[in-house]
Amino acid sequence: MSTAARRAELNAIERVWLQVRRRWYCYAGMAITLGLLITFTYYPAFSAIYHSFTVWDGYRPARWVGLANYREIFTSPRFVQSFTNMVLLSGWTVIRGISFPLFAAALVYRMRRESWAYFFRLLFVLPIVVPTSVTVLIWQQLLDPNFGLFNDILKGLGLPTSLWLGDPKTALGSLMFVGFPWIGGVSLLIYLAGFLAIPSEIIEASIVDGASSWRRFFAIELPLILPQVRLLVILHTVGALQSFAWQLLVTDGGPMGSTSVPAWEMYSQAMRQHRFGTGSAIGVVLFLIIFSLTLINRTLIRSEVEFEAH
């Protein structure tokens, strides 16, 4: 390296350090943020991966057992049942989470009177402020086999009542019914933002060409809001796989494991039975499932119309 090139390199380094000294508070803030991120996000994640190969109660030193925890997860009937329940619950959660809000948003979008559109938008969004625990407890009362509203309706119609969450045959189906009519406020707002972003010229041209409402929806509007569909599929998939509010507050995974899901088993194994190794292994499996489904979703939900619209 020539003397001139060496001098130019030293000058560049000096300029960089001068900028660092002038903006030292920015770099200090970034260092603190990075330290907190590593401490409370990355370290627990890598610790879980390590402890998934150990037997650890959270107090005594961990003992390495290799793949024993993973073998237990995939061979134990209880864990296998929880993964089966997860597939059913998550599949239904994703389907209802992207379909019902979609049609509700389309109806609100097509309302001619802005005042009515605002009213229904507020009506659907208002339940967002209700905590999940409150919603769970309300539905628990509705499904109560002794004095719940649903059994009172069945009695009034002269039909046999049900134990709902107390019967292994109906417990999982009861959980699927919770939240009716399944129109989430956040999902509706995301869809509505996508509809409102569609250029009005495209809609007007389709009306002039004589396209019916259904054809306009499926041929024009739906392809143009595929980014919103993809986002909601990811959000609902991740949320469904991680959710265990009902198991924690109401069913305890029962009866007879009929409502158990891996997220609940992870919590139960770690926090109740102090089997942090098994709980960590379940968490790692859930992470791999969520990561794989996210990649598949990004690959499958694509449309040429989507890219042309941008």
Residue pairs with C-beta under 8 A, 6 or more apart in sequence:
1 9
20 27
47 280
48 280
48 283
48 284
49 280
49 284
50 62
51 62
51 276
51 277
51 280
52 69
52 70
52 277
52 280
52 281
52 283
52 284
53 64
53 65
53 66
53 67
53 69
53 277
53 281
54 62
54 63
54 64
54 65
54 69
54 277
55 62
55 63
55 65
55 68
55 69
55 275
55 277
56 62
56 63
56 276
56 277
56 280
57 274
57 275
57 276
58 270
58 274
58 276
59 274
62 277
65 277
69 277
69 278
69 280
69 281
70 281
70 285
72 79
72 278
72 281
73 79
73 278
73 281
73 282
73 285
74 80
78 257
78 260
78 265
79 262
79 265
79 282
81 257
81 258
81 260
82 253
82 257
82 260
82 261
82 262
82 264
82 265
83 262
85 172
85 258
85 259
85 260
85 261
86 240
86 241
86 261
86 262
86 263
88 172
88 176
89 172
89 175
89 176
89 240
89 261
90 237
90 240
90 241
92 176
93 236
93 239
93 240
93 243
94 233
94 236
94 237
94 240
96 179
96 182
97 182
97 184
97 187
97 232
97 235
97 236
97 240
98 187
98 229
98 232
98 233
98 236
100 181
100 182
100 183
101 182
101 183
101 184
101 187
101 188
101 191
101 232
102 187
102 191
102 229
104 124
104 183
104 188
105 187
105 188
105 191
105 192
105 195
106 191
106 195
106 217
106 221
107 120
108 117
108 120
108 121
108 124
108 188
108 192
109 117
109 192
109 195
109 196
110 213
111 117
111 120
121 188
121 189
121 192
124 183
124 185
124 188
125 185
125 188
125 189
126 185
127 135
127 185
128 185
128 186
132 245
133 245
133 249
135 179
136 178
136 245
136 246
136 249
136 250
137 249
139 178
139 179
140 165
140 249
140 250
141 148
141 149
142 148
142 149
142 150
143 150
143 164
143 165
143 174
143 178
144 151
144 164
145 151
145 161
145 162
145 163
145 164
145 166
148 164
150 162
150 164
151 161
151 162
151 164
154 160
154 161
154 162
155 161
162 170
163 170
164 170
164 171
164 174
165 171
165 174
165 175
165 250
165 251
165 255
165 259
166 255
167 255
168 254
168 255
168 256
168 258
169 258
171 251
171 254
171 255
171 258
171 259
172 258
172 259
175 246
175 251
175 259
178 246
187 232
187 236
190 228
190 231
190 232
191 225
191 228
191 232
193 228
194 224
194 225
194 227
194 228
195 221
195 225
198 220
198 221
198 224
198 225
198 309
202 220
202 224
203 216
203 220
203 221
206 216
206 219
206 220
207 216
211 219
211 220
222 229
223 303
223 305
223 306
223 309
224 305
224 306
224 309
226 301
226 302
226 303
226 305
226 306
227 306
229 301
230 297
230 298
230 301
233 297
233 301
234 294
234 297
237 290
237 293
237 294
237 297
238 290
238 294
241 262
241 263
241 286
241 289
241 290
242 263
242 286
242 290
243 261
243 263
244 261
244 263
244 264
244 267
246 259
247 253
247 259
247 260
247 261
247 263
247 264
248 264
248 267
251 259
253 259
253 260
253 261
253 264
253 265
253 268
254 260
262 282
262 285
262 286
263 286
265 279
265 282
266 279
266 282
266 283
266 286
267 279
269 275
269 276
269 278
269 279
269 282
270 276
270 278
270 279
270 280
271 279
